Amino acid sequence: MEIGFFKTAAALYTVSMVLSFGYLLSKKERLSFWLWKILSVGLFCHVVSFILRTRTFWQIPENRYFLPINTFFGALSYLALAVALVFWVVEGRHRLNILGAFVLPWACLASGAAVVFADPAISGLVPALQSYWINIHPMVLMTAYAAFANAFGVGLALLIQEHQVKSRKPSLLCYRLPAIEDLDQLNYRIIAVFFPVLTIGIIMGGVWAYNAWGRFWGWDAKETWALITWFVYVIYLHMRFFGGVRGRKTVYVSMLGFASVIFTFVGVNYLSELHGYLSSKG
Amino acid sequence: MNIVLAGLSHKSASVALREALAAVGVPTVLERLAAEGWEEMVVLSTCNRFELYTSTLALPSGEDPAGTRNSVQGAATYNDVETMRQLLEFMENLCGQSLGQVVYQKSGQEAIHHLFSVSAGLDSLVVGEAEILGQVKQAYEISRQMGRTGKSLNTLFQRALYVGKLVRSHTGISTGQTSVASVAVQLAQKIFGSLSESQVLILGAGKMAELSAKHLLSGNVKRLLVSNRTREKGVALAQKFDAEAVRWEAFPQLLEQVDIVIASTGSARPILTSQLLGPVLSSRRGRSLFLIDIAMPRDVEESVCRLEHVYLYTLEDLKEIVEENVSKRREEFAGARVLVEEELLKFCERDKTRVSYVEKTQAGDARI
């Protein structure tokens, strides 16, 4: 049943994404209203599916009280949930439904990939993962990743808006999108708030690695790429804080950071021995 | 019910005449109408139009209102003609001149159609402008508060306000700004968001500078600065808008702080050059700078627009946007008119049902 709820959530995310495109390109406020309602229902279905999945997961004794994110399906599902939830909270609070067209595709992509490519079967946790850290370390990191997906969407909107105003021949899109400075601020705020979350997540990984494997850092591919991601965002914050750089250039860096996030999340699974659990390699 | 209207607008009357009538003030007009025995009246008085609306059920006392109800669909009845004549006479008395050529008089469906079109902005100087809807609402509210509206005018005006909103939300008739200054303000808002923290520097003290200052103040900017080569003129303009006057020599330093610069000097050579702005930008730490060049010949060097975080718009750019918006509105005009006509039919149908119901009840009452 939890798969049914999950598929419904994925479908609703897709519908609200389509509506958000419609809202971006037309002037119909009604679309924004429905986009929000449908996204909310999608989020609700997703949470229900997550709870049901956790309950089934706990029926295997060794899985008891750990969250079901040990598979690619579980991880993608949580990521989609986090992306949609961060959007719901951050953009919703700023009344920026219009940015749905830039952010919701990521929620659709993650949930869609889970439906199409990932095996939703539930299995017992391998002993190495039977630690309370599994409830914290991946969740914290994926929440940061979801926030960076939002920052990416905001950055993309900024690039488009900057181009629109700079062109001296703004199209309808210009009047639909938020102001350049507002987008710049939002992009910065999301990264500034979630960068510490990323940092804490990585440190937690280190602590867990110390407990499990007896070393804090081992240059495993996942660890290396997480560090690269971290450095890219350090460069971003450094540029903003000390370099007095804003706008387009910083957005490029934040986009590079997000590319690195995607690689760390997906690509590295095929390289890493220790973090290969998602590709069932580890 | 039957609606009768007499009025004049920017299409028929001169500015002087419109101004003279607008100056009278709605409450005064309403009181004078009441003194002459008009019971139900709404006075729509703006700088572009002066219109009197009444229902012929509410003729000046002493008149016979019989037979007025049957003309919703049909031609003007004797009563309507009489009402229109009296309204014209009233307006002539009000401004003290003959108005036979400039006043239009409508009754029945035609009058309702006119009010719907007015409130939808189809009869405005700038098609689809939003202000008129508020003015119709205000005209109605004043009459209502003074107890000058009865059931028919209440129904009519509430419907007209609804139609005005409907047309604006269902067609593109009111999208896009249609004046250079409002386009500039809108663009500024697309760069900075709220303008409440923005500082504006005006270079020059001519008429255009004054006009833009006026519009930007409606956007409630944080600080307005004026710099002019002839200091006295700059000071005079600054005083007019409660702005700060700055010495001409000092303005380059100000470029580090301000967000919007409006250039409208009479200088023969560009004042804001890449050479001047380049060093300034590095100390602005990436904040956007919006340059509006409304001078002829130009005050801002063209190459400036290639600098990062600098957004340059010239008078031609702004005019082009205005023209585009106006033509977009024109495209929407036909659709808007169809919508108004549909609403008119709906309204008249409903009115007919209401009237026949009233007639039936009255017939029933008569039998009893």
Interface residues (C-beta under 8 A of the other chain):
Chain A: K27 Q161 Q164 V165 K166 R168 K169 P170 C174 Y175 L177 P178 A179 I180 E181 D182 G244 V245 R246 G247 R248 K249
Chain B: G172 T175 G176 Q186 L187 Q189 K190 I191 F192 G193 S282 R285 G286 R287 S288 C305 E308 H309 Y311 L312 Y313 D317 E320 I321
